[in-house]
Structure formats: structure tokens, C-alpha cells
Amino acid sequence: MRSAAENRRSGIGESFFAQPLAAKVPEITFLFWVVKILTTAGGEALSDYLALGSKVTGAAAETLFLVVALVWQFRTRRYVAAAYWFLAYAIATFGTGVSDTMHLVIGIPYAGTTALWAVVLALVFWLWYRSQGTLSIHSITTRRRECFYWATVFATFALGTALGDFTATALGLGYLASGIMFGLIILIPAVAWSRFGLGPIAAFWFAYVVTRPLGASFADYVSKPHSTSGAGFGDGRTAAVAAVVTAVLVVYLAVTRHDIQPEMNPQVGPRAAVNDDALGR
């Protein structure tokens, strides 16, 4: 049996981060993919901009950004567009910083960081499915599933950063060619789902992973100097433009509520959502 002190601590945790009352993630629409790519691009540029000055200050800013976003998202009890996309943006920024640090500071080659984060992502997927029996985003109606979801999101962002850098630099494709390549790759799950019977959940996560190197590659192309195959717009200006456009679209989503999932039982069974009928649904 738990002690009185443990029960009190549990009560505090339950009251501060209460269980969801409805789904905590958005419905998958075309605009979802647009905002997702913008957050990946903006997070990439923002992290690179913060790294231009003091590395310690930049890391502290990224960490604070992430902590605030996590608290906001987990304090909500249903999907709130601003909280959700604020956290997505924070993870995009922090994930870029972590992946870049592993290469630039620790010295792990891009091939190594790509392989490492692919293993981490596979492990998170395995643990999530083993625990909950589904990877559907329409099952994110408990705090445990939300934790698995955001752990997966973080792994996809870190993997995408490493993969985009690997193709652009290690393979010598450059940022623009890498972006175009990932733009073609992201069509694969859509075609496989609509034409060849690929499961909607697998198709969703395939596309979700690819959005990261897609957005990051185009962000790097726009922001990086001509000497590194970029357009020379600058990290700061690229981050600012991406943030403004993202904010406008998130406000639109918050007002129109077009991306709110239909209400469902928050205690949906572990095998639910297997026959979802849209990407990730």
C-alpha cells in the first residue's frame, strides 16, 4: 500500500496534470500537414539562430521553451490548438539542438545520429504499442498515451534533423535537392494508403517522420549562406517568418475549430482505432 505522503504527492500530480476529457491531438486535415511542415522549418531555423551566440544561453532558451510548452500542453484537458502547436514548435527547436549537439559537440557523424534516432523511434513505437495496443492518434485520450505520443514526436524531430543533414552534407545533395527528394518521398505513404492498402496508422507515421527532414531541408536552403548551397536569407529572418505564418494559421484553427476530433469515450479500449479511415485515423 502507498504511504500517506505518496498519496498526497499523487493527488497533487493528478490535480495539476489532470486526465484528459477528450482527445489531446488534432484531427488530420490538409492544414495539419501545412502547419506541421512550418513548425519543423521554424524550429530548425530558430535553433540554428540561437546557436549563433552563446551555446549555453541558446541551450537554456530552448530548454525553457520546451518546459513551458510541456506544462501548457499537459495542463489542458482536451485539444487546444495554441498549446498543441506551441509544444510542437518547442520540440522542433529543442530536437534540432539536441541532434546538432550530438554531431557538432560530441562528434557523432550524421549517419550515426540518424541511425541512433531511428533506433530510439522504433523503441518508442514498440513500447507504446506493447503498452496500449494501438499507435492511432485517435486514442490519445489518456495521459499515458499522450506521453507516448510526444515521446514519439520528439524522436521523429531529432531523427528528421539528423537525416536531413545527412542527405544535404554527408551525401552532398545540398539543401534544395534534399528538400525536393523528401517532398517526393512524402508522397509514398499517401499513394500506398490510397492505392495499395497500406494501413492508415502506418501511413500517417511514415508521412509524419518525413515532414521533419522536408521542412528542415527547405528551412536550411532558405536561411543558409550561398557558400553552403543556401539562399542566404538568414536563420533569424527565416525563423521569424515561419513563426508569424504558423501563428496566423494556428489562430485560424483555434477560431474555426475545423481540426477538433469528434468526441469519443476517453477510456477507449487498447485495440480501438485499428480500422481508422484516414491517415492516422
Helices and strands as residue ranges (DSSP letters): H 4-16, H 30-50, H 55-75, H 81-104, H 110-132, G 137-139, H 143-165, I 166-170, H 174-185, H 187-195, H 200-223, G 226-228, H 235-256
